[in-house]
Amino acid sequence: MDFYLSIEGTDENKESAYQPEVDAADLTPPRRRTPVVFWAPPLDFLFLQHWDAAPRRRAAEKSPKIGAAAAENLSASTSGTNSTRGDGGALTHSQAVNRLKLSGVKVDSKCSDRNNPECTSLAGVKVTTINGLQKLKRQSSCPIVVVGGTETGHVNRTKKAHWNGYKADIKPNKCINSYIRKKFKAIGNRSDDGAPQFRSPAKNIYAGESDKWDILYV
């Protein structure tokens, strides 16, 4: 059997009787929270960093190792300055030979004693002289063989002489003979021995002696 309890009263009592209870905490305004932002690099940035570094690593791993002398002279050749110079912009014999060798210029030398006239020495040769020989080889594509340098025994007409590193002698051949005569300006014969002279655009003087070209690099 079901029993029902009836509660009578005013409307105000009825409303208060059925008023749901509200917790005081629910009436507190919500606190504003500061958003926390985390930054991460975009994927394309990470990809570019990896892509840029990878070729450098591979190039470093594959770089051939060269001798100290070759590296030293190659650095001097490519930079346009001489990092291995001796006194006053001059090179030692071995430095000069190594630099010429890298350019394909040969040196006919059985000894390097500059006090022995039988030797072909480049001890004390000027950097400009070596640079001039390298340029001649590069522009002419002719065989270049050095047969005279700073050793004693040459005629020293001025201070810019063999002994002081300003001159070099090279072997004549059909290729280089034609190149000098066609590319450089004839300026007459030398007064003391009659050797025909030719001047390059860089003002260097090529004198054609009977068995060699005597070159002055200014």
C-alpha positions in Angstrom: 0.0 0.0 0.0 1.4 3.4 -0.9 1.2 6.4 1.4 1.5 10.0 0.3 2.5 12.9 2.5 1.0 16.2 1.6 2.7 19.4 2.8 0.6 22.5 2.5 1.8 26.0 2.9 2.2 29.3 1.1 3.7 29.6 -2.3 6.8 31.2 -0.7 7.1 28.2 1.5 6.8 25.9 -1.4 9.5 27.6 -3.4 11.8 27.6 -0.5 11.1 24.0 0.2 12.1 23.0 -3.3 15.1 25.5 -3.6 18.2 23.4 -4.5 21.2 23.9 -2.3 24.1 25.9 -3.8 27.6 25.5 -2.6 29.3 28.9 -1.8 32.3 27.8 -3.8 30.2 27.7 -6.9 29.4 31.4 -6.5 33.1 32.4 -6.5 34.0 34.0 -9.9 36.4 31.8 -11.9 40.1 32.9 -11.8 41.7 33.9 -15.1 44.6 31.7 -16.1 47.5 33.0 -18.1 48.0 30.8 -21.1 51.5 29.1 -21.4 52.9 29.3 -25.0 55.5 26.7 -26.0 57.6 27.5 -29.2 59.1 24.9 -31.4 61.0 25.5 -34.6 59.0 24.7 -37.8 59.8 21.5 -39.5 61.1 23.3 -42.6 63.6 25.1 -40.4 64.9 21.8 -39.0 65.0 20.3 -42.4 67.1 23.2 -43.9 69.5 23.1 -41.0 70.1 19.4 -41.6 70.2 19.8 -45.4 72.8 22.6 -45.1 75.1 20.8 -42.7 75.1 17.4 -44.4 77.0 18.4 -47.6 79.7 20.1 -45.5 80.2 16.9 -43.5 80.4 14.8 -46.6 82.8 17.2 -48.3 85.0 17.2 -45.2 85.0 13.3 -45.1 85.9 13.1 -48.8 88.5 15.9 -48.9 91.9 14.4 -50.1 94.8 14.8 -47.7 97.8 16.5 -49.4 101.3 17.0 -48.2 102.2 19.9 -46.0 104.4 21.5 -48.7 101.7 21.2 -51.3 99.1 22.7 -49.0 101.4 25.5 -48.1 102.1 26.4 -51.6 98.6 25.9 -52.9 97.3 28.3 -50.2 99.8 30.9 -51.3 98.9 30.4 -55.0 95.1 30.7 -54.5 95.2 33.6 -52.0 97.3 35.9 -54.2 99.7 36.4 -51.3 102.7 34.5 -50.2 102.3 32.9 -46.9 105.6 31.0 -47.1 107.9 33.9 -48.1 111.4 34.4 -46.8 113.1 37.8 -46.7 111.5 40.6 -48.7 108.9 38.5 -50.5 111.4 35.9 -51.7 111.0 32.1 -51.6 113.3 29.3 -50.8 114.4 26.9 -53.5 112.0 24.2 -52.4 109.1 26.6 -52.0 109.6 27.9 -55.5 109.9 24.5 -57.1 106.8 23.2 -55.3 104.7 26.2 -56.5 105.9 25.8 -60.1 105.2 22.1 -60.0 101.6 22.7 -59.0 101.2 24.9 -62.1 102.9 22.4 -64.5 106.1 24.3 -64.8 109.3 22.1 -64.7 112.6 23.1 -63.2 115.7 21.6 -64.8 117.8 21.4 -61.6 120.3 18.8 -60.5 121.4 21.0 -57.5 120.2 24.1 -55.8 123.4 25.8 -54.6 123.2 29.3 -55.8 126.9 29.8 -55.5 127.5 27.0 -58.0 127.0 28.2 -61.6 126.3 24.7 -62.7 123.1 24.5 -60.6 119.7 25.9 -61.3 118.8 27.6 -58.1 115.6 29.4 -57.1 116.8 30.3 -53.6 115.8 33.9 -53.0 113.6 34.2 -56.1 110.9 36.9 -56.0 107.3 35.8 -55.6 106.5 38.0 -58.6 108.9 36.0 -60.8 107.2 32.7 -59.8 103.8 34.2 -60.4 104.9 35.4 -63.8 106.1 31.9 -64.8 102.8 30.4 -63.6 100.8 33.0 -65.6 102.9 32.4 -68.7 102.2 28.6 -68.4 98.5 29.2 -67.9 98.0 31.6 -70.7 100.3 30.0 -73.3 99.6 26.3 -72.5 103.1 25.7 -73.7 105.8 23.5 -72.1 107.7 25.7 -69.7 111.1 24.5 -68.3 113.2 26.7 -66.1 116.9 26.4 -66.7 118.2 29.5 -64.9 117.4 31.3 -61.7 119.3 33.0 -58.9 122.5 31.1 -59.2 125.8 32.9 -59.8 127.3 33.2 -63.3 124.6 35.4 -65.0 125.3 38.9 -66.3 123.8 41.4 -63.9 123.0 44.5 -66.0 120.9 46.2 -63.3 119.7 45.6 -59.7 116.8 43.7 -61.1 119.0 40.7 -62.0 119.1 37.0 -61.7 120.9 37.0 -58.3 118.3 39.3 -56.8 115.4 37.1 -57.8 113.9 39.2 -60.6 114.8 37.1 -63.6 114.5 33.5 -64.9 115.6 31.6 -68.0 113.4 29.1 -69.8 114.0 26.7 -72.6 112.9 27.8 -76.0 110.5 25.6 -78.0 108.3 26.1 -81.0 105.2 26.7 -78.9 106.6 29.3 -76.5 108.7 31.0 -79.3 105.5 31.6 -81.3 103.5 32.7 -78.4 106.0 35.4 -77.2 106.6 36.7 -80.7 102.8 36.9 -81.5 101.4 38.1 -78.2 104.1 40.5 -77.0 105.4 43.7 -78.5 108.8 43.8 -80.1 110.9 46.6 -78.6 114.2 46.2 -80.4 117.4 44.3 -79.7 119.4 44.4 -76.5 122.4 46.7 -76.9 125.1 44.5 -75.5 124.4 41.1 -77.2 121.7 41.9 -79.8 119.1 39.6 -78.3 115.6 40.5 -79.7 113.3 41.8 -76.9 109.6 41.6 -76.4 107.5 43.4 -73.8 104.3 41.9 -72.4 101.2 43.9 -71.4 102.5 43.6 -67.8 105.8 45.3 -68.8 107.9 42.1 -68.4 110.8 41.8 -70.8 111.5 38.6 -72.8 114.9 38.6 -74.4 115.5 35.8 -77.0 119.1 34.5 -76.5 120.5 31.7 -78.6 119.7 28.9 -76.2 117.1 30.3 -73.8 114.5 33.1 -73.1 115.9 35.5 -70.6 112.9 37.0 -68.7 112.8 40.0 -66.5 109.7 40.3 -64.2 109.2 43.8 -63.1 
